[in-house]
Amino acid sequence: MRFSVFLNARSLGPEQDRKLMKDLEGHAKLASNLGFDAIFLPDHHFNGYMPIASDSFIYAAYLAAQMPDMHFGFSVVSVPLHHPVRLTERINLLDQITDGKLLVGVGSGTTPEEMIGFAVDYRNAGPISEGNLAIAEKLWAKRMEDPAVEIDNGPYQGKVLQRITPAPYSKGHARLMPVAMKEASARRAAENGWPAFIPAFTPPKIGGTEPFLHVKKWFDIYKGMLLEAGHDEATVKSALDWTTHTYQAVHIAETDEQAREELEIILRGYQDAVDRENAFNRRAESDEANTKTDRTPNALDEDYIGTWCLYGSPETVIEHLRPYQELGIGNILCGTTTGPLTDQRLAFGNRTIELMASKVMPALANM
């Protein structure tokens, strides 16, 4: 079982942005030194919502230069917010910089305010995402002598006459990682031999206290499609090795009681930040074109904690993760900096990855 760190911290004002970026750099270096397999980054805009996420490709390249053995991933790129030319160029460039150690999670986005900033109608986010991915495949396949690729997809227009540069490092292009929540997304990952994100809920409900049932449901669907696709053994193994289950908040302490008490401190700070952001988001949802169809539970509700959090003593966390490893989940993505990145929050996050590396990871590696 692999373990990866998700740099998902928030800033509450411009005066915090630079310190947050530097603190996350230090946290990522610590994770690298402790033996974590990958660093994942989000893709978000505006509102102080994760400053490094305004251009995760740049930040990933900056970190990759300092950690050449680390894999890098995105959870997830909001595809409707990227012109397909820029998307393919950036993926290829980072694919080269990391020598192919790149995992590009792809999704259609979640926040109307972000869509407004990029002139995307929230109602059309899904179709625009699908269109951009189809165009990206044409751009990756295009040779100099091929006919021009025409781009006409929502707000994105253009015509590519030559080819995308640089060429990808990986065969075809870097691995994409769809969220295996819809048949089309699971099949896209499976047929291409890519890993997938495996969710712990089933829409329209996006929380709950029985996450493993949902993880098994979506994993079995994806794995069945992967095995049916006829890939060689190495491709199947690589895809399953990186098939990822995500926890937005991971917190480990010496005892379960201490971990729960500190988790609630973390989640209160996180929820305060979310409430602040939602006040702005409601302005964006003032018309039919930009109204969300789902709502995330309050972070202090057991529905949220049961779905999105992993916490406890090292021994409790090991026992929680054993069924996931036995199922075949290859990579656990750990949100170790969730919420505003106060000094206390950073200390919690650093202690968590130290305990994971010293106690949790060795126990699961030896199974």
N, C-alpha and C positions, 0 to 999 in steps of 0.2 A: 504494500500500500504506500503510495506517494503522499507527501504532504506539501501544501503550497500556502503561501501567505497572500492575503488580499489586502491591498493598501486602500482602505475605504474610509479614511478619516475625513471629517468636515472642518471647515473654518467658519467662524461666526463674524468675521470682519476682515477688511483688507490688511489691518495691522497684524493679523495672525498668519497670513498666507505664506510668507517666506519661512517663518519658523516651522510651520507645518511641513513644508517641502523638505527642509533640512532634517527634521525629526524623522520623517518617513524614509529618507535616504539612509539614516543611521539604523532604523529598524530593519530595512531590507538587507543591509550589510550584515547585521547580526543574524538574520535568518539564513543568509548564505553561509556564514561561518559555522552555523549550527547544523547544517546539512539538509535544510529544506530543499525541495526539488525545483520550485518555481515561484516567481513573483507575478501576481495577477494585478491588473489595474482596471478601474472603472472608466466609463466614457460618459461624462455629464458636463452640463454647462449652466452658468449663471447662479445667482442666489447663494454663493459661498458653498455650493454643494460639491465638495472634493476638488480643491484648486488644481491638483495635478491632473485631473481628468479632463481639463479643457483641451489638452492635446496629449493624450496618454502615449501616443507614438513617440513624441519627443522625449517625454520623461523616461519611457522604457529604454530608448536608445542611450540616454544619459546613464542609466543604471547598468545597462548591458556592457558599456565600455569598462565599467569597474568590476563587473562580475561575469567574466566570459564563460564560465561553466554553467551558469544559471539558465533555466528556461524562463520564458516570459509569455504571459497570456493576458487576455482581456475578458473581463466579465461585466458586461459584454459591450461590444461596439454597437451603438445605436445606428444601424445601417441607414435609416432615412435621413440622418443628419450629415451624411458624407456624400459629396459628389463621387460617382463611381470611379472617375479617373484618379482623384486624390486618394481614394480608398485603396485602389490596387497599387498605386505608386508607393504609398507608405507601407503597406504590407510587404511588398517586394523588398524595399530598402531595409526594413527591420528583419526580414527573413535572411537577408545577406549578412547584416551586422551580427546576428545571433547564430550564424552557421546552421540555420534551419531549426533552431530551438524556439519555435514560435507557435502559439496556440491562440487563434483568433475567435473568441466567442462572438456570435452574431445574434442580434435580436432586433425587434422593431421599435424599441424605446417605450418609455412609460410615462413621460411627463409632458403635458400640453405646453407648459411655458417654454420648454426647450424647442418644441416643434415651431412655435410662433417665431422664435428667434432665427430660425432657419427657413422660414416661409413654407413650412410643411403643414398641411391640414392633418390634424391628429386622426381624423376618421380614415385617412388614406395612408396612415403610417405602414400598415401591413402590406398593402399592394406596392407601395413605393419601395419598401425593403426588398420584397421579392423581385421587383424590377431591377433594382440596383445590383442585387446578387447575380441575376441573369446577365446583366451588362458586364459585370466584373469578370464573369467566366469568359465572355467573348473577348474582353480586353486581354486577359491572361493568355488566351489561345492565339491572339493575332500576331501574324508575322508581318514584316515590312511590306512584302509584296501583296498581302491580302487586301481585299476591298476595305474601304473605311468602315469603322464601327459607328453607327448613328446612335446618338443618345437623345432620347425624348421620354423623360420619366418624371412627371410632376414638375418640381422646380428645377430639375437638372436637364440641361440641354448641351449639345455639342457634337463634334465629329472628330474621331481619332483617325488620322491618316496614316501614321507610321506604326509605332509600337510603344508599349509601356517599358520604361527603363527605371531602374536596372531590371534585368531579367531576374526571376525568382531563384533562390538557392535551392529550394525544395522542388521535387518533381511536380510539374504542373503549377503549383503555387503552395504557399504555406497552408498548414492544416486549419480549416475552419471548424468551429465547434458550435453547432446549433443547439438550442435548448430542445430536448426530446419530449416536448409536451404536445405536439401535434404530429399526426402521421407524416405529413410532408416534411417536417423538420427532422424527425427521427430517420426517415428514409434517406434524406439528403446526406446526413452523417453516415449512415450505414453503407449506402451504395458507393460513397467515395472513400470508405475506409478511414473516416475521421472519428475522433472521440466526440462525446456529446456531454452536455450538462444534464444531469438527472434531477428533476425537482422533487420536493417533498410535500407537494400539495396538488390538488386537482381543481382547476378553475370551474366555477367562478369563485369558490372559496379558496383563499390564499393563505390560510393558516390552519392549525389543528394540532392535536396532541398525539396523533398516530402517524408520524412522518414516514416510518419505515414501510408501511403498507403502500404508500404512494411511490416511494423510491423503488420498491420492488416491481410495482406495476409498470412504471415507465422504463426501468432498466430492462425488464424482460422483453418488452416490446422492441426496444432498440437492439438488444443483443440478438434477438431472433432475426431481425432484419439484417444485421451485420453478418451472421452466419449464413443466411440465405444468399447473400450477395456474391459468394464464391471467391472471396479474397484468399490469398495465400496465408499461411499460418503466421508469418511475421507481421503482416498488415493487421490481422485480427488482434494479435497480442498487443501491438503498439496502440491500437484504438482503445482497447479495454484498459491498458495501463494508464491512460490519461483520461478515461471517462470519469467525470467529476461530479461530486456532490458538494454543495456549498453550505456553509454556515456563516450567516452575516455577523454573528458575535460568538467568538470562542473565548472562554475564560477559564483558566485553571489556577487553583490554589492548593494549599496543602490539605485542606479538608473540604468536604461538600458544603458545610455550613458557611465557611469563609467565602467560598466561590460564589454561592448564591447571594450572599450579602453584597459582595463587590459587584456581581453582575447587575444587581438592581441599581447600584450607583451608576454604572455604565449606561444602562438602558434609560434611566431618568434623563441623563444628559443627552442621549440620542433622541429621545422623544421630544424633549424641549426644542432641539434643533429641527426636527421634522415638523413640529407645530409651527415654528417660525417660517419654514419654507412653504408649508401649506397655505399660510396666510397670503403669500405671494402667488402661489399656484391657483388659488381660487379666483384671482383676477384673470388668470389665463383661461379659466373654465367658465367665463361669463357668457359664452355663446355655444350654440349647438356643435360647432365644428371642433371644439376643444374640451369636451366633457369626458372625464375619465369614466370607465365602466367598472372599475374595481377599486377597492379601498384596502390598504394594508391595516391589519389590526394594530391597536395600540401596543407599543413594544413591551409594556408591563403586563399585558394580558397573557394568560397561559397559552392561548392559541398561537401567539407570536413566539413566545419562548419555546414552546414545543416544536415548532417548525424550524425556526431560524437560529436557535442558540444551541451551543454545545458547551457544557460547563460542569465543574465538579473537581474532585481530587483526580490525580493522574489515574488511579485505579478505577474510578467511576467512568472516566472518559474512555479508558481502554475497553471496559465492558460494554459501553454504549456502541463503540465502533466495531466490535467483533462481528456482529451480524452483517454489517455493511461490507466488511472485508470478505466474509464468507459468501455473500451474494456475488461479489466480483467488482465492486466499486474500486477503481484504480487510484483515484486521487481525491483527497479531502482538501477542499479550499477553505482556509480559515480566516475569517474576518477578525483580525487581532487588534485593530485600531478603530473599531466602529464608534461613530459619534465624534463630538468635538475633541480634538487632540490636546487635552490639558496635560500638564506634567504628570498628574496622577494617572491619567488614562494611558499615557505612554509607558509609565512604569508597570502598570498592569499588563500591557501588551508584551513588553519585553520579558516579564516574568513568565507569562504564558508560553511564549515560544521556547524559553529556556527549559521549562518543565516538560513541554512536549518533546523536545529534542533529547532530554536526558532520561525520560521515563516512558512516555507514550510511544514514540516512534520505535525505539528498540524492541518493546514488547510486541508490537504488531509486525515488525519486520521478521521476528523469529517464529511467527505462527506457521 
